Each structure stands twice: as structure tokens, then as C-alpha cells.
Amino acid sequence: MSELKKMGERAAEASYGLSAMLAPEKNKALRLAAEALLNNKESIIEANRADIENALANGIKGALIDRLTLDEKRIEGMADGLLQVASLPDPVGETVEGKTLPNGLVIYKRRVPMGVIGIIYEARPNVTADAFGLCFKSGNAVILRGGKEAINSNKMIVDIMRKALKENGYNEDCLQLVENTDRSSAEEMMRLNGYIDVLIPRGGAGLIRTVVENSTVPVIETGTGNCHVYVDKSADLESAVKIVINAKTQRPGVCNACESLLVHKDIADLFIPMVSEALKEKDVEIRGDEKVCSLVSGSVKADETDWGCEFLDYIISARVIENTDEAIAHIRRYGTKHSECIVTEDYREAQKFLDRVDAAAVYVNASTRFTDGGEFGLGAEIGISTQKLHARGPMGLKELTTTKYMIYGNGQIR
């Protein structure tokens, strides 16, 4: 039996006990894990430093290094995420609906854990703690397989939390890390039917596409984010600049960052110079259509690939369009159904955009950076689902459960 199958067996055993654990006990474990992370910040930072040095030596730079980096503030954020999850209502056992049939059968539909969740992710070690917290609180064991770029950080974080669990009487196998970062381990996880109940990929387009196309284990697809901000002719332009800058530069290497700017033709001559100056101050490269390039010195002529690209860097595509309908058509063609924004003071245009744009999150006059489990009040998140079956948008505790029918009778037969 392979090591991964052995991990699956241990995870299944751990999930069996975890599924019956009451909320106070789960919350206690999460608080202990959070405390352990805070007490071991120096060890985590040291391990992370080794990952960063390896990444730099391998030519990784810019926003990808930012995704990889842990400092005291981010570790405190990881711990705070666990505490937030501990403070949330436990979804397990919640009655979704109930009814009594004419024959007297009483039927309840209740939330139950999925069992064992596998997560394949790339260079964001904070995902390690987030994934554990959400899976544990929702009654699931989790098998994590991170990328090679963050292996030292991930091992340290998992070791710290497993030790805290074991020392306090919990089954530490509810959290396991695949330390083999070869492609073969990911491929085996994708086919670990009978051991993993659902698989969640988190990362770039290539990783997600590979998992979706090759997995025999059911997959919840977390999507890439080619997110747009459309500035309508009625927009408050100063507010629009702030929204674009925040959406693009507050953290450019994440899936809810703005990658493409659409501007109504009636305000292009005024707004594009305004926003381009603000973008240049943040060292953002602008790849524009002919109109944008005529208005912005130093901009680069966009090609077809730029409109659909998730840059994850200080680069933005920009285009002047006729109206809201054309903006929606552009998003339909190039968007990834993640997060889209309209900046407008026109209620009808806002409602048209909300109703007709097909995405997990659609905004009016707010940055796309809010598409996040913590910002939505879900605590940490397991990812942003851009598919339509089972879950869509930020995936919190409820999205990590399934349902079970419970039927009470008094002797009925069919």
C-alpha cells in the first residue's frame, strides 16, 4: 500500500471521530492550534526564509515572492483566522429543512461532514492553517499537498499544529501533509477514490485545469481570477481611481486582484490620464488598446492574450468601450467568473451589471479585493469557487459540508 493510501486510511479514521465531536471541543482545538502558531513564530519565519531563498535562487520574484512570504503579521493573521473560525457557528448537525409526510414519516435534512478533504495548492503557506481550521471545524480530516516552493514553511506549520493537537488528546491525523512535492504525488491524490471524498485545487490556472481534467476524485474548482473594473460614464472619478488602485495593487498576486480595466468612452479622455498617473506611482505596467496608448505615454499595446490574462503582477490591461453592454460582452468573453466590478452612479446601469454579469461575486462601487472568506464574515476560506455545483464564491464552513436525510417512522412500510 502506498504512503498516500496509508495517509488516507489514517485520515478516514480521524474523520470518523471528528464527525461526532461537539463544537466546544473543536473550538478548543482551534484555539490551541492558534496559540501554538503564535508561540512558534520565529521557527515558522526561519523555515519560510529558507523557502524564500530557494525561490529567489530559482528565479521567482515579484508578486509570487509576496504570496510565499510569512512575517509576524501574517502569522498573527493565520492564528486570528483560526480564532475566527472557532467563533463561528458549527454547521454540523444544522437542520436545513424538515417536513412530515401524509404517511406520518418525519424527514429532516441535516448538514454532515464530507469526510476526508484533499487540497492541492501552490506557494501560499497561509493556506495551510486556513485549510486545517475550516476542515476541522466542519468535521473533516484534511490531507494537504502544497507546492515545493513552500515545503519548509508548510512542514513547520503542520508539525506545530499536529503537536498541539496530540499533546491535548486530539487525533493529529485529522491534519496531514504530503511531503513529496513531485508531480507523482499530486497525480496519485487525484485518483485516491475511496480514501479522499473531495479534492480542492488552489493555485494558478495550470494547476486547476490539471486537477479538473485528470481527477477521478470529485473536485470543487477554485477559479483563477481575471477580474475587471468597469468605470461607467456616471462614475465618481476620484472614487473610481481609489477602487482601481486598491483592486490592482493592494495585493496583486491573489485571485481577487483586478487584472483588467474597462472605461466608458465618454470619460476616457479625463479618467484614463487620472488613473494612469496613480497606477504609475505604484509601478503598474499598462497594456492598452489604441485609445489608451494614445492617452498614456509609456503604455504597451495590448495583444489578444492580454485581455484574458491573470497577470498576478503589477500589470493591468485597459480598454475603452462604448457602454455597459459592451463591458458585459467583454467580461463574458474574457472573464473567469470570479469577481467583477462596476463603478457608477447610475442605478439602472448598476442593476444591469449585477443582473447580467455571470460571476461568483459582482460589485457596485467597491474593490474586488473584498471577495474573501474573512471579509465576507465566513472566517478563513478554503478558496473561491467559480463553478456552479455545490458551492460558489468564498467557501467557508457550510460549503465544506454535505447533507444527509434522517427519517423517523413508527412502523410504516411501502
C-alpha positions in Angstrom: 0.0 0.0 0.0 1.3 3.4 -0.9 2.1 6.0 1.7 -0.7 8.2 0.4 -3.2 5.4 0.8 -2.0 4.9 4.4 -2.5 8.6 5.0 -6.0 8.2 3.6 -6.8 5.4 6.0 -5.5 7.4 8.9 -7.4 10.4 7.8 -10.6 8.4 7.5 -10.2 7.0 11.0 -9.6 10.6 12.3 -12.6 11.9 10.4 -14.9 9.3 12.0 -14.1 10.5 15.5 -14.1 14.2 14.4 -17.6 13.9 12.8 -19.1 13.2 16.3 -17.1 15.9 18.1 -19.1 18.7 19.7 -18.4 22.3 18.8 -16.8 23.3 22.2 -14.2 20.6 21.8 -13.5 21.6 18.2 -13.2 25.3 19.2 -10.8 24.4 22.0 -8.5 22.6 19.5 -8.6 25.5 17.1 -7.6 27.9 19.9 -4.8 25.6 20.9 -3.5 25.5 17.3 -3.7 29.3 17.0 -1.7 29.6 20.3 0.9 27.2 19.1 1.4 29.2 15.9 1.9 32.4 17.8 4.3 30.7 20.2 6.4 29.4 17.4 6.5 32.5 15.1 10.3 32.5 15.0 10.5 28.9 13.8 7.9 29.5 11.1 9.7 32.6 9.9 13.0 30.7 9.8 11.5 27.9 7.8 9.9 30.4 5.5 13.2 32.2 5.0 14.7 29.0 3.6 11.7 28.8 1.1 12.2 32.4 0.0 16.0 31.9 -0.5 15.3 28.8 -2.6 12.6 30.7 -4.6 14.9 33.6 -5.4 17.6 31.2 -6.4 15.2 29.6 -8.9 14.3 33.0 -10.4 10.9 33.5 -8.7 10.3 37.2 -8.0 7.7 40.0 -7.5 4.2 39.1 -6.5 5.0 35.4 -6.3 7.5 36.1 -3.6 4.9 38.1 -1.8 2.5 35.2 -1.9 5.2 33.0 -0.4 6.4 35.3 2.3 5.4 35.0 6.0 6.2 37.6 8.6 4.9 38.1 12.2 1.8 40.0 10.9 0.8 37.2 8.5 1.4 34.5 11.1 -0.8 36.5 13.5 -3.3 36.7 10.7 -3.2 32.9 10.4 -3.8 32.5 14.1 -6.6 35.0 14.0 -8.2 33.1 11.2 -8.3 30.0 13.3 -9.8 32.0 16.2 -12.4 33.5 13.9 -13.4 30.0 12.7 -13.7 28.9 16.3 -16.1 31.8 17.0 -18.4 30.8 14.1 -21.5 28.6 14.5 -20.8 25.0 13.8 -22.7 23.9 10.7 -22.6 20.2 11.5 -26.0 18.9 12.6 -27.8 22.0 11.4 -31.3 21.2 10.1 -31.6 22.5 6.6 -35.3 21.6 6.2 -37.8 19.3 7.7 -41.3 18.0 6.9 -43.9 15.4 7.8 -45.4 13.3 5.0 -49.0 12.3 4.8 -48.0 8.8 5.8 -46.5 10.1 9.1 -42.8 9.8 8.2 -40.9 12.8 9.6 -38.0 13.7 7.3 -35.1 16.0 8.3 -32.3 17.2 6.1 -29.2 17.9 8.1 -25.6 19.1 7.5 -22.9 16.5 7.9 -19.1 16.5 7.2 -17.8 15.4 3.8 -15.2 13.1 5.4 -11.7 13.4 4.1 -10.8 16.5 2.0 -7.7 16.7 -0.1 -6.3 20.1 -1.0 -3.6 20.6 -3.7 -2.2 24.2 -3.6 0.8 26.3 -4.5 3.0 28.8 -2.9 0.8 30.3 -0.2 1.7 28.8 3.2 -1.1 30.6 5.0 -3.5 28.3 3.2 -2.1 25.5 5.4 -3.6 26.9 8.6 -6.8 28.2 6.9 -7.5 24.8 5.4 -7.0 23.0 8.6 -9.2 25.4 10.6 -12.1 25.2 8.2 -11.9 21.4 7.6 -11.6 20.7 11.3 -14.5 22.9 12.4 -16.7 21.4 9.7 -15.8 17.9 10.9 -13.5 16.9 8.1 -10.0 15.4 8.1 -7.7 17.1 5.6 -4.7 15.9 3.5 -2.7 18.8 2.3 -0.3 18.8 -0.7 1.4 22.1 -1.1 3.9 23.2 -3.7 7.7 22.7 -3.4 8.2 26.5 -3.1 6.7 26.5 0.4 7.6 23.0 1.6 9.7 24.1 4.6 7.0 26.6 5.7 4.2 24.0 5.3 6.1 21.3 7.2 6.8 23.6 10.1 3.2 24.9 10.3 1.7 21.4 10.1 4.2 20.0 12.6 3.4 22.7 15.1 -0.4 22.3 14.9 -0.2 18.4 14.9 1.9 18.6 18.0 -0.6 20.9 19.7 -3.4 18.5 18.8 -1.6 15.4 20.0 -0.5 16.9 23.3 -4.1 17.8 24.1 -5.7 14.4 23.3 -6.8 15.0 19.8 -6.1 12.7 16.8 -3.4 14.5 15.0 -4.1 12.6 11.8 -7.0 14.9 11.1 -4.3 17.1 9.6 -1.6 15.5 7.4 0.8 16.9 4.9 2.1 15.2 1.7 5.8 16.0 1.9 6.6 14.6 -1.5 6.2 17.5 -3.9 6.9 15.6 -7.1 4.1 15.6 -9.7 3.5 12.0 -9.0 2.1 12.7 -5.5 -0.5 15.1 -6.9 -1.4 12.7 -9.6 -2.0 9.9 -7.1 -4.1 12.2 -4.9 -6.3 12.9 -8.0 -7.1 9.1 -8.2 -7.4 8.4 -4.5 -11.0 7.3 -4.7 -12.1 5.5 -1.6 -9.7 7.5 0.6 -10.4 11.1 -0.3 -14.0 12.3 -0.6 -13.5 15.6 -2.4 -10.4 17.3 -3.8 -9.9 21.1 -3.9 -7.2 22.7 -6.0 -5.9 26.2 -5.1 -3.5 28.0 -7.3 -2.9 29.1 -10.9 -4.8 28.2 -14.0 -2.5 25.4 -14.9 -2.8 23.6 -11.6 -6.6 24.0 -11.5 -7.0 22.8 -15.1 -4.8 19.8 -14.5 -6.8 18.7 -11.4 -10.2 19.2 -13.1 -9.2 17.3 -16.2 -7.4 14.4 -14.6 -9.0 13.8 -11.2 -11.3 10.8 -10.6 -12.0 12.1 -7.1 -14.8 14.7 -7.1 -13.4 18.2 -7.5 -14.6 21.6 -6.3 -13.0 24.0 -8.7 -11.5 27.2 -7.3 -11.1 29.5 -10.1 -8.4 31.8 -11.5 -9.3 35.5 -11.3 -9.2 37.6 -14.4 -11.2 40.3 -12.6 -12.4 43.5 -14.2 -13.3 47.0 -13.0 -15.6 48.9 -15.4 -15.8 52.6 -14.9 -19.1 53.9 -16.3 -19.6 57.4 -17.6 -21.5 58.5 -14.4 -18.8 57.3 -12.0 -17.3 59.4 -9.3 -13.9 59.5 -10.9 -11.9 60.1 -7.7 -13.6 57.1 -6.1 -13.0 55.1 -9.2 -9.3 55.8 -9.1 -9.1 54.6 -5.5 -11.1 51.4 -6.3 -8.8 50.6 -9.3 -5.6 51.2 -7.3 -6.8 49.1 -4.4 -8.1 46.3 -6.6 -4.9 46.2 -8.6 -2.1 47.0 -6.2 -3.2 46.2 -2.6 -2.0 42.6 -3.2 -1.5 41.9 -6.9 -0.6 38.3 -6.6 -4.0 37.0 -5.5 -7.1 35.8 -7.4 -9.4 38.7 -6.5 -7.0 41.4 -7.7 -8.1 43.4 -10.7 -6.4 42.4 -13.9 -8.4 44.5 -16.5 -9.8 48.0 -16.6 -12.7 49.0 -18.8 -13.5 52.7 -19.3 -16.6 54.3 -20.9 -15.7 56.3 -24.0 -17.4 59.5 -22.7 -15.0 59.8 -19.7 -11.9 58.2 -21.2 -10.0 61.5 -22.0 -10.4 62.6 -18.4 -10.3 59.4 -16.4 -7.5 57.4 -18.2 -4.8 60.1 -17.5 -6.0 60.3 -13.9 -5.9 56.6 -13.2 -2.7 56.0 -15.2 -0.8 58.5 -13.1 -1.9 56.7 -10.0 -1.0 53.3 -11.5 2.4 54.6 -12.5 3.1 55.7 -8.9 2.6 52.0 -8.0 4.9 50.9 -10.8 2.0 49.2 -12.7 2.6 48.5 -16.4 -0.5 49.4 -18.6 -1.2 47.3 -21.6 -3.9 49.2 -23.5 -5.9 49.4 -26.7 -5.1 52.2 -29.3 -7.1 54.8 -27.4 -5.4 54.0 -24.1 -2.0 54.1 -25.7 -2.7 57.4 -27.2 -3.5 58.9 -23.8 -0.8 57.2 -21.7 2.8 57.6 -22.5 4.9 54.5 -21.8 1.9 52.2 -22.1 2.2 48.9 -24.1 0.0 47.9 -26.9 -2.2 45.0 -25.7 -2.5 41.9 -27.7 -5.3 39.3 -27.6 -3.7 37.3 -24.9 -3.6 40.3 -22.5 -7.4 40.6 -22.3 -7.8 37.1 -20.8 -4.6 37.0 -18.7 -4.4 36.6 -14.9 -1.2 38.6 -14.5 -0.8 38.2 -10.7 1.7 41.0 -11.1 2.0 44.8 -11.4 0.4 44.7 -14.9 -3.1 45.7 -16.0 -4.9 45.6 -19.3 -7.0 48.6 -20.2 -9.6 49.2 -22.8 -12.1 52.0 -23.8 -15.6 50.6 -24.5 -18.9 52.1 -25.8 -21.3 51.3 -23.0 -22.2 48.9 -20.2 -23.5 46.3 -22.8 -20.0 46.2 -24.4 -18.4 46.0 -21.0 -20.6 43.0 -20.1 -19.8 41.4 -23.5 -16.1 41.8 -22.9 -16.4 40.2 -19.5 -18.4 37.3 -20.9 -15.6 36.7 -23.4 -12.5 37.1 -21.2 -13.7 36.8 -17.6 -13.2 33.8 -15.4 -16.5 34.1 -13.4 -14.6 35.2 -10.3 -15.2 38.9 -9.3 -16.3 41.8 -11.4 -17.0 45.5 -10.5 -18.9 48.4 -12.0 -18.2 52.0 -10.7 -21.3 54.1 -11.5 -23.8 56.5 -10.0 -26.5 55.3 -12.4 -28.8 52.8 -10.6 -30.1 51.3 -13.8 -26.6 50.6 -15.2 -25.6 49.1 -11.8 -28.6 46.8 -11.8 -28.0 45.7 -15.4 -24.4 44.9 -14.5 -25.4 43.0 -11.4 -28.1 41.0 -13.2 -26.2 40.2 -16.4 -22.6 39.6 -15.3 -22.1 35.9 -14.6 -19.6 35.7 -11.8 -19.3 34.4 -8.2 -19.2 38.0 -6.9 -20.4 41.1 -8.6 -19.7 44.6 -7.1 -21.1 48.1 -7.4 -18.6 50.8 -6.3 -16.3 48.6 -4.3 -13.0 46.8 -4.8 -12.9 43.2 -6.0 -10.4 42.6 -3.2 -13.3 42.0 -0.8 -14.0 38.6 -2.4 -12.6 36.8 0.6 -14.0 34.5 3.3 -12.8 36.7 6.1 -14.1 39.9 4.5 -17.5 38.2 3.9 -17.7 37.2 7.6 -17.0 33.5 6.9 -13.7 33.4 8.9 -11.0 31.9 6.8 -11.8 30.4 3.4 -10.8 27.2 1.6 -10.9 29.0 -1.7 -13.1 30.9 -4.1 -15.3 28.6 -6.1 -16.1 29.7 -9.6 -18.2 26.7 -10.5 -21.9 26.4 -10.0 -22.4 23.0 -8.5 -22.3 22.6 -4.7 -20.6 25.9 -3.9 -19.9 29.2 -5.5 -17.8 32.2 -4.2 -15.8 32.2 -1.0 -16.1 28.7 0.6 -16.5 28.7 4.3 -17.7 26.1 6.8 -21.1 25.3 5.3 -19.6 24.8 1.9 -17.4 22.0 3.4 -20.4 20.0 4.5 -22.9 17.9 2.6 -26.4 16.8 3.7 -28.0 13.6 4.9 -31.7 12.8 5.2 -32.8 11.5 8.6 -36.2 9.8 8.6 -38.3 9.0 11.7 -41.1 6.4 11.3 -43.4 4.4 13.5 -43.7 1.2 11.6 -44.5 2.5 8.1 -43.9 0.1 5.2 -44.2 0.7 1.4 
